[in-house]
Amino acid sequence: MKNILEFIRDYWVQIVFLFGVISAFVVQIKASREATKCSLRNDILDIYERCKPTKTITLYQFEAMELSFSLYTKLKGNGFVKAIVEEMRTFKRV
């Protein structure tokens, strides 16, 4: 116990700095994940808005939508996009 207290007393500045760096890194990763989810959601919604009036979707749009949705669900995106993707899966593919 005495060795641990001496270690903390001797290296408290480095320990605090290390915790600060690690916490900043964790915050940055969380923000990056949220930004990625937002971008994927916007891509899916953009494809939906372009295809909705005619109820047709090109194969490239369909593939992009499926890939975006796959990544979006891996990042634990919310559920309203799932309903949109299910609707787009029923669109005629051209």
Legacy VTK file of the C-alpha trace (Angstrom):
# vtk DataFile Version 3.0
C-alpha trace
ASCII
DATASET POLYDATA
POINTS 94 float
0.000 0.000 0.000
2.848 2.351 0.862
4.497 1.733 -2.519
1.279 2.639 -4.352
0.891 5.886 -2.405
4.525 6.799 -3.059
4.090 6.055 -6.754
0.981 8.275 -6.924
2.729 11.039 -4.963
5.777 10.922 -7.244
3.940 10.636 -10.564
0.592 12.363 -9.968
1.193 14.929 -12.728
1.865 12.246 -15.318
-1.105 10.178 -14.108
-3.492 13.145 -14.379
-2.114 13.996 -17.826
-2.533 10.402 -19.005
-6.144 10.257 -17.784
-6.816 13.572 -19.526
-5.419 12.299 -22.818
-7.364 9.034 -22.574
-10.634 10.793 -21.746
-10.168 13.241 -24.644
-9.512 10.287 -26.953
-12.698 8.528 -25.782
-14.766 11.694 -26.282
-13.333 12.113 -29.793
-14.163 8.521 -30.727
-17.755 8.908 -29.499
-18.170 12.143 -31.454
-16.730 10.507 -34.559
-19.173 7.579 -34.280
-22.120 9.965 -33.943
-20.940 11.990 -36.941
-20.607 8.822 -39.009
-24.122 7.700 -38.042
-25.487 11.111 -38.988
-23.747 11.010 -42.368
-25.017 7.498 -43.121
-28.553 8.471 -42.083
-28.417 11.522 -44.354
-27.208 9.393 -47.277
-30.107 6.981 -46.815
-32.629 9.801 -46.504
-31.239 11.526 -49.602
-31.651 8.373 -51.676
-35.155 7.928 -50.271
-36.203 11.485 -51.129
-34.929 11.110 -54.705
-36.646 7.754 -55.257
-39.890 8.323 -53.351
-41.872 10.243 -56.041
-41.442 7.555 -58.716
-41.107 4.525 -56.393
-38.117 3.410 -58.500
-34.504 2.986 -57.436
-31.406 2.355 -59.526
-29.221 -0.610 -58.727
-26.392 1.737 -57.698
-28.671 3.635 -55.320
-30.001 0.356 -53.936
-26.509 -1.002 -53.314
-25.387 2.275 -51.707
-28.496 2.293 -49.507
-27.949 -1.308 -48.392
-24.284 -0.710 -47.578
-25.064 2.503 -45.693
-27.835 0.773 -43.766
-25.581 -2.150 -42.876
-22.951 0.186 -41.443
-25.621 2.323 -39.754
-27.046 -0.668 -37.891
-23.545 -1.797 -36.842
-23.132 1.620 -35.241
-26.442 1.055 -33.391
-28.450 3.643 -35.302
-32.048 4.303 -34.307
-35.105 2.634 -35.794
-36.855 5.130 -38.085
-34.310 4.501 -40.844
-35.228 0.804 -40.783
-38.795 1.619 -41.866
-37.514 3.791 -44.707
-35.128 1.070 -45.893
-37.915 -1.522 -45.775
-40.042 0.772 -47.947
-37.177 1.327 -50.400
-36.702 -2.414 -50.719
-40.171 -2.556 -52.266
-39.348 0.088 -54.912
-38.987 -1.052 -58.502
-35.317 -1.477 -59.410
-34.177 -0.020 -62.728
LINES 1 95
94 0 1 2 3 4 5 6 7 8 9 10 11 12 13 14 15 16 17 18 19 20 21 22 23 24 25 26 27 28 29 30 31 32 33 34 35 36 37 38 39 40 41 42 43 44 45 46 47 48 49 50 51 52 53 54 55 56 57 58 59 60 61 62 63 64 65 66 67 68 69 70 71 72 73 74 75 76 77 78 79 80 81 82 83 84 85 86 87 88 89 90 91 92 93
